Amino acid sequence: MISFFALRPNRLRAVDALPHGAELRLWQPDHDGFPPPGPMRRRNAAWWLLTRIGVLDRRHFSELTMWIEGRMVQRLILTPRWWRFPFMSADDLQIGDVWTAPEWRGRGLARAGMAKAEHLASGSAQRLWYVSDAANQTSVRLAETCGFRLVGRGTRTAPFGIHAAGRFQLTDISLSAARSSPSGSHRTDPRPDRSPAG
């Protein structure tokens, strides 16, 4: 079971300051081209390719990493709507691939990274999404402490057993969550429109 959370930009709760000596790095294919050297270069090369061939809108894809003493300790990405996430609207963004180095967990780095991502999205996104396995209590708690609200639950498909080719489908929309969702709408559909995938 997958949980779907939503938040309007500029609504994320306050977070603690970054650790002393922390450096934030931003990579955006639209501005920076091919990903720079680093531990995630191979994975980012795949994202870069998806933006190059038009699967993803490269104007709205970003990777945000946090470094301490030359080592990456936290990472996340911002992605626009694409075919794997059909529940999103054309002007939505999603925070995903949130990772924190094991020895740095529990120190607020993920929340700090999400706050920075929310700031980046504030000028271009109507809604931020966060998708998590419902059984991953650490991930669910991160969303809740950042101010995201549960919109509903759904499933992740896996055609021919291939999860990477599947879609995240929002199938069980919570009426109470939708009514208190960031859009302020009283519809059960949490999306502001049904624009086709970009």
C-alpha positions as a Markdown table, in Angstrom:
| # | Residue | x | y | z |
|---|---|---|---|---|
| 1 | Met | 0.0 | 0.0 | 0.0 |
| 2 | Ile | 1.3 | 3.4 | -1.0 |
| 3 | Ser | 0.5 | 6.7 | 0.9 |
| 4 | Phe | 0.1 | 9.9 | -1.0 |
| 5 | Phe | 0.8 | 13.2 | 0.8 |
| 6 | Ala | 0.4 | 16.8 | -0.5 |
| 7 | Leu | 1.4 | 20.3 | 0.5 |
| 8 | Arg | 1.1 | 23.7 | -1.0 |
| 9 | Pro | 4.5 | 25.5 | -1.3 |
| 10 | Asn | 5.3 | 28.0 | 1.5 |
| 11 | Arg | 3.4 | 25.8 | 4.0 |
| 12 | Leu | 6.2 | 23.6 | 5.2 |
| 13 | Arg | 6.8 | 23.8 | 8.9 |
| 14 | Ala | 9.9 | 25.5 | 10.2 |
| 15 | Val | 13.0 | 23.4 | 10.5 |
| 16 | Asp | 16.3 | 23.6 | 12.5 |
| 17 | Ala | 19.4 | 25.3 | 11.0 |
| 18 | Leu | 21.8 | 23.2 | 8.9 |
| 19 | Pro | 24.7 | 21.5 | 10.8 |
| 20 | His | 27.8 | 23.5 | 11.0 |
| 21 | Gly | 29.9 | 23.3 | 7.8 |
| 22 | Ala | 27.0 | 21.8 | 5.7 |
| 23 | Glu | 27.1 | 22.7 | 2.0 |
| 24 | Leu | 24.1 | 22.5 | -0.3 |
| 25 | Arg | 24.6 | 21.7 | -3.9 |
| 26 | Leu | 22.0 | 22.0 | -6.6 |
| 27 | Trp | 22.0 | 20.2 | -10.0 |
| 28 | Gln | 19.5 | 21.0 | -12.6 |
| 29 | Pro | 19.8 | 19.5 | -16.1 |
| 30 | Asp | 18.3 | 22.5 | -17.7 |
| 31 | His | 21.0 | 24.8 | -16.4 |
| 32 | Asp | 23.9 | 22.5 | -15.6 |
| 33 | Gly | 23.8 | 19.9 | -18.4 |
| 34 | Phe | 25.3 | 16.4 | -17.8 |
| 35 | Pro | 25.6 | 15.5 | -14.0 |
| 36 | Pro | 28.9 | 16.3 | -12.3 |
| 37 | Pro | 31.1 | 13.7 | -10.8 |
| 38 | Gly | 29.8 | 12.2 | -7.6 |
| 39 | Pro | 28.3 | 9.1 | -6.0 |
| 40 | Met | 25.0 | 9.5 | -7.8 |
| 41 | Arg | 26.4 | 10.4 | -11.2 |
| 42 | Arg | 25.3 | 7.1 | -12.8 |
| 43 | Arg | 21.7 | 7.5 | -11.5 |
| 44 | Asn | 21.6 | 11.1 | -12.4 |
| 45 | Ala | 22.8 | 10.3 | -15.9 |
| 46 | Ala | 19.6 | 8.3 | -16.3 |
| 47 | Trp | 17.5 | 11.3 | -15.2 |
| 48 | Trp | 19.5 | 13.5 | -17.6 |
| 49 | Leu | 18.7 | 11.2 | -20.4 |
| 50 | Leu | 15.0 | 11.2 | -19.6 |
| 51 | Thr | 15.0 | 15.0 | -19.7 |
| 52 | Arg | 16.9 | 15.0 | -23.0 |
| 53 | Ile | 14.4 | 12.7 | -24.7 |
| 54 | Gly | 11.4 | 14.6 | -23.3 |
| 55 | Val | 10.1 | 12.1 | -20.9 |
| 56 | Leu | 10.6 | 14.6 | -18.1 |
| 57 | Asp | 10.4 | 18.4 | -18.3 |
| 58 | Arg | 14.0 | 19.3 | -17.6 |
| 59 | Arg | 13.0 | 22.8 | -16.5 |
| 60 | His | 11.5 | 21.4 | -13.4 |
| 61 | Phe | 13.8 | 18.6 | -12.4 |
| 62 | Ser | 16.3 | 19.2 | -9.7 |
| 63 | Glu | 18.7 | 17.3 | -7.4 |
| 64 | Leu | 19.5 | 18.8 | -4.1 |
| 65 | Thr | 22.4 | 17.3 | -2.0 |
| 66 | Met | 23.9 | 18.2 | 1.3 |
| 67 | Trp | 27.7 | 17.7 | 1.9 |
| 68 | Ile | 29.7 | 17.8 | 5.1 |
| 69 | Glu | 33.5 | 17.6 | 4.9 |
| 70 | Gly | 33.4 | 16.6 | 1.3 |
| 71 | Arg | 31.0 | 13.8 | 1.8 |
| 72 | Met | 27.4 | 13.6 | 0.6 |
| 73 | Val | 25.1 | 13.1 | 3.7 |
| 74 | Gln | 21.7 | 13.9 | 2.3 |
| 75 | Arg | 20.0 | 13.8 | -1.1 |
| 76 | Leu | 16.6 | 14.2 | -2.7 |
| 77 | Ile | 15.1 | 15.1 | -6.1 |
| 78 | Leu | 12.3 | 17.3 | -7.3 |
| 79 | Thr | 10.4 | 15.9 | -10.3 |
| 80 | Pro | 7.5 | 17.2 | -12.4 |
| 81 | Arg | 4.6 | 15.1 | -13.5 |
| 82 | Trp | 5.4 | 12.2 | -15.8 |
| 83 | Trp | 3.8 | 8.9 | -16.8 |
| 84 | Arg | 4.8 | 7.0 | -13.7 |
| 85 | Phe | 2.8 | 9.5 | -11.5 |
| 86 | Pro | -0.4 | 10.2 | -13.4 |
| 87 | Phe | -2.2 | 11.5 | -10.3 |
| 88 | Met | -0.2 | 14.8 | -10.5 |
| 89 | Ser | -1.2 | 17.9 | -12.4 |
| 90 | Ala | 1.0 | 19.6 | -14.9 |
| 91 | Asp | 2.0 | 22.3 | -12.4 |
| 92 | Asp | 2.7 | 20.0 | -9.5 |
| 93 | Leu | 6.1 | 18.8 | -8.3 |
| 94 | Gln | 7.1 | 15.8 | -6.2 |
| 95 | Ile | 9.8 | 15.4 | -3.6 |
| 96 | Gly | 11.3 | 11.9 | -3.9 |
| 97 | Asp | 14.4 | 9.7 | -3.6 |
| 98 | Val | 15.0 | 11.1 | -0.1 |
| 99 | Trp | 18.1 | 9.6 | 1.4 |
| 100 | Thr | 20.3 | 10.3 | 4.4 |
| 101 | Ala | 23.6 | 8.7 | 5.3 |
| 102 | Pro | 22.9 | 6.2 | 8.2 |
| 103 | Glu | 25.2 | 7.9 | 10.7 |
| 104 | Trp | 23.4 | 11.3 | 10.1 |
| 105 | Arg | 19.9 | 10.1 | 10.5 |
| 106 | Gly | 17.7 | 11.5 | 13.2 |
| 107 | Arg | 19.5 | 14.9 | 13.0 |
| 108 | Gly | 16.9 | 16.8 | 10.9 |
| 109 | Leu | 18.9 | 16.7 | 7.6 |
| 110 | Ala | 16.0 | 15.2 | 5.6 |
| 111 | Arg | 13.6 | 17.9 | 6.9 |
| 112 | Ala | 16.2 | 20.6 | 6.1 |
| 113 | Gly | 16.6 | 19.2 | 2.6 |
| 114 | Met | 12.8 | 19.1 | 2.1 |
| 115 | Ala | 12.6 | 22.7 | 3.3 |
| 116 | Lys | 15.1 | 23.8 | 0.6 |
| 117 | Ala | 13.2 | 21.8 | -2.0 |
| 118 | Glu | 10.0 | 23.5 | -1.0 |
| 119 | His | 11.7 | 26.8 | -1.4 |
| 120 | Leu | 12.9 | 25.9 | -4.9 |
| 121 | Ala | 9.4 | 24.8 | -5.8 |
| 122 | Ser | 7.6 | 27.8 | -4.4 |
| 123 | Gly | 7.8 | 29.9 | -7.6 |
| 124 | Ser | 6.7 | 27.2 | -10.0 |
| 125 | Ala | 4.5 | 24.6 | -8.3 |
| 126 | Gln | 0.9 | 24.8 | -7.2 |
| 127 | Arg | 1.3 | 21.6 | -5.1 |
| 128 | Leu | 4.1 | 19.4 | -3.7 |
| 129 | Trp | 3.6 | 15.7 | -3.5 |
| 130 | Tyr | 5.4 | 13.1 | -1.3 |
| 131 | Val | 4.8 | 9.4 | -2.0 |
| 132 | Ser | 5.8 | 6.7 | 0.5 |
| 133 | Asp | 5.2 | 3.0 | 1.3 |
| 134 | Ala | 2.6 | 3.1 | 4.0 |
| 135 | Ala | 4.6 | 0.6 | 6.0 |
| 136 | Asn | 7.7 | 2.9 | 6.0 |
| 137 | Gln | 7.0 | 4.7 | 9.3 |
| 138 | Thr | 10.2 | 6.8 | 9.1 |
| 139 | Ser | 9.2 | 8.1 | 5.7 |
| 140 | Val | 5.6 | 8.7 | 6.7 |
| 141 | Arg | 6.7 | 10.5 | 9.9 |
| 142 | Leu | 9.0 | 12.7 | 7.8 |
| 143 | Ala | 6.1 | 13.8 | 5.6 |
| 144 | Glu | 3.9 | 14.5 | 8.6 |
| 145 | Thr | 6.4 | 16.5 | 10.6 |
| 146 | Cys | 7.1 | 18.6 | 7.5 |
| 147 | Gly | 3.4 | 19.5 | 7.3 |
| 148 | Phe | 2.3 | 17.3 | 4.5 |
| 149 | Arg | -1.3 | 16.0 | 4.7 |
| 150 | Leu | -2.4 | 12.5 | 3.7 |
| 151 | Val | -4.6 | 12.8 | 0.6 |
| 152 | Gly | -5.2 | 9.1 | 0.0 |
| 153 | Arg | -3.7 | 5.7 | -0.6 |
| 154 | Gly | -3.1 | 3.6 | -3.7 |
| 155 | Thr | -0.9 | 1.0 | -5.4 |
| 156 | Arg | 2.3 | 0.7 | -7.3 |
| 157 | Thr | 2.0 | -1.4 | -10.4 |
| 158 | Ala | 4.8 | -3.7 | -11.8 |
| 159 | Pro | 4.2 | -4.8 | -15.4 |
| 160 | Phe | 5.8 | -8.2 | -15.9 |
| 161 | Gly | 7.2 | -7.9 | -12.4 |
| 162 | Ile | 9.3 | -4.8 | -13.3 |
| 163 | His | 8.7 | -2.2 | -10.6 |
| 164 | Ala | 10.7 | 0.4 | -12.6 |
| 165 | Ala | 8.1 | 0.3 | -15.3 |
| 166 | Gly | 5.2 | 0.6 | -13.0 |
| 167 | Arg | 2.9 | 3.5 | -12.1 |
| 168 | Phe | 1.9 | 4.9 | -8.8 |
| 169 | Gln | -1.9 | 5.0 | -8.8 |
| 170 | Leu | -4.0 | 7.0 | -6.3 |
| 171 | Thr | -7.1 | 4.8 | -5.9 |
| 172 | Asp | -8.4 | 5.5 | -2.4 |
| 173 | Ile | -8.9 | 9.2 | -1.8 |
| 174 | Ser | -9.6 | 10.2 | 1.8 |
| 175 | Leu | -12.6 | 12.7 | 1.8 |
| 176 | Ser | -11.5 | 14.2 | 5.1 |
| 177 | Ala | -7.9 | 14.6 | 3.8 |
| 178 | Ala | -9.0 | 16.1 | 0.5 |
| 179 | Arg | -11.2 | 18.6 | 2.3 |
| 180 | Ser | -8.3 | 19.8 | 4.4 |
| 181 | Ser | -5.8 | 19.5 | 1.5 |
| 182 | Pro | -3.5 | 22.4 | 0.6 |
| 183 | Ser | -5.7 | 23.4 | -2.4 |
| 184 | Gly | -8.5 | 24.4 | -0.1 |
| 185 | Ser | -10.9 | 22.5 | -2.4 |
| 186 | His | -13.9 | 20.6 | -1.1 |
| 187 | Arg | -13.8 | 18.1 | -4.0 |
| 188 | Thr | -12.8 | 14.5 | -3.4 |
| 189 | Asp | -10.4 | 14.7 | -6.3 |
| 190 | Pro | -7.1 | 16.2 | -4.9 |
| 191 | Arg | -5.9 | 17.4 | -8.2 |
| 192 | Pro | -6.6 | 21.0 | -9.3 |
| 193 | Asp | -7.1 | 19.9 | -12.9 |
| 194 | Arg | -6.7 | 16.9 | -15.2 |
| 195 | Ser | -4.1 | 18.3 | -17.5 |
| 196 | Pro | -2.3 | 15.6 | -19.6 |
| 197 | Ala | 1.2 | 14.5 | -18.6 |
| 198 | Gly | 3.9 | 16.9 | -19.7 |
